[in-house]
Structure formats: C-alpha cells, structure tokens
Amino acid sequence: MIKFHNPEAKTAVEPTPYELSYDIRPNKGEDVTVGLLANGFPDSEVFIKKVGEAIQQRLPNIHIKFWNKGNAGVTANEKMLQEISESCQVAIAAYGH
C-alpha cells in the first residue's frame, strides 16, 4: 500500500474556498472522463497513473485519460490544455520528485 504525506503547513493567509466541482460518483463514474496530467518530474507519471487506478477502483465505469508534459520546467502547451478541456469533465495535475 502506498501512503502519501501531505506537506501542507499552517499559514497566515486565509484560504480561498475552491468553488469548481463536478460530481463524478453517479453511476460509478459512467459518462465521466477524468484527465490526469503528469508534470514531467521523475515519477510524476507513475504517481498520476496510481491516482487513476485508485479512481477506477472506486468508480469502475469512469474513463481516464493521461497526459505528460515531459518537462517540469515548462507550462503545459495550449494544444495539450485544449485537448484536456475538450475531452474531460475533470482534470488532475500531479508533481513528481
């Protein structure tokens, strides 16, 4: 079993609530596509694929698509962002180390 450590610390800045949401749970994820984006750091693709596997275990009807920037030092290009936004209802980006 993989355990992940949350490195968040207390902060003096008031958190801003995240208001974008999409419920992927109905019908075990049917008709939902989740885009997973690895940032190009070593192990980021392995990590994001594990996230995809965990999502599919909980929601077996969900569709998962993967992207990898290939270089952590650059932003995702417009073509990639367009592909993700046009084909997915949800997107998750991950960092490797």
C-alpha positions in Angstrom: 0.0 0.0 0.0 1.3 3.4 -0.9 1.0 6.2 1.7 1.3 9.8 0.8 2.4 12.6 3.1 0.6 15.9 3.0 3.3 18.5 3.4 0.8 21.4 4.0 1.7 23.6 6.9 -0.3 26.2 8.8 -0.3 29.6 7.1 -1.2 33.1 8.0 -3.0 33.6 4.6 -6.8 33.0 4.7 -7.6 30.0 2.5 -9.8 30.6 -0.6 -12.5 28.1 -1.0 -12.4 26.0 -4.1 -15.7 26.5 -5.9 -15.3 24.4 -9.1 -16.7 21.0 -8.7 -18.0 18.1 -10.6 -19.6 15.0 -9.0 -18.0 12.0 -10.7 -19.8 9.5 -8.4 -23.2 8.9 -10.1 -23.4 5.5 -11.9 -19.9 4.7 -10.7 -18.4 7.3 -13.0 -20.3 6.5 -16.1 -20.1 9.1 -18.8 -17.3 10.9 -17.0 -13.8 11.4 -18.3 -11.0 12.4 -15.9 -7.8 13.8 -17.4 -4.6 13.2 -15.4 -1.6 15.3 -16.2 1.9 14.4 -15.1 4.2 17.4 -14.9 7.3 15.7 -16.2 9.3 15.3 -13.0 10.6 11.8 -12.4 7.9 9.6 -11.1 5.1 12.1 -11.8 3.7 9.8 -14.4 3.9 6.7 -12.2 2.2 8.7 -9.4 -0.6 10.0 -11.6 -1.3 6.6 -13.0 -1.6 5.3 -9.4 -4.2 8.0 -8.8 -6.0 6.9 -11.9 -6.0 3.3 -10.7 -7.4 4.3 -7.3 -10.2 6.3 -9.0 -11.1 3.4 -11.3 -11.2 1.0 -8.3 -13.8 3.2 -6.6 -15.6 4.2 -9.9 -15.2 1.3 -12.4 -17.3 3.0 -15.1 -15.2 6.1 -15.3 -12.9 6.8 -18.2 -9.3 8.0 -17.5 -7.0 9.8 -20.0 -3.3 10.5 -19.3 -1.0 13.3 -20.4 2.6 14.1 -19.5 4.2 17.5 -20.1 7.5 15.7 -20.3 9.4 18.7 -18.8 8.6 20.1 -15.4 10.3 23.4 -16.3 7.7 24.4 -18.8 4.0 25.1 -18.7 1.5 22.7 -20.4 1.2 23.9 -24.0 -2.1 25.3 -25.4 -2.8 22.2 -27.5 -2.5 19.9 -24.5 -4.7 22.1 -22.4 -7.3 22.3 -25.2 -7.3 18.5 -25.5 -7.8 18.1 -21.8 -10.6 20.8 -21.5 -12.4 19.5 -24.6 -12.4 15.8 -23.7 -12.6 15.8 -19.9 -15.0 16.9 -17.3 -12.4 16.8 -14.5 -8.6 17.3 -14.6 -6.0 16.4 -12.0 -2.3 17.5 -12.2 0.5 15.9 -10.2 4.0 16.6 -9.3 6.8 14.1 -9.1 10.1 14.4 -7.3 
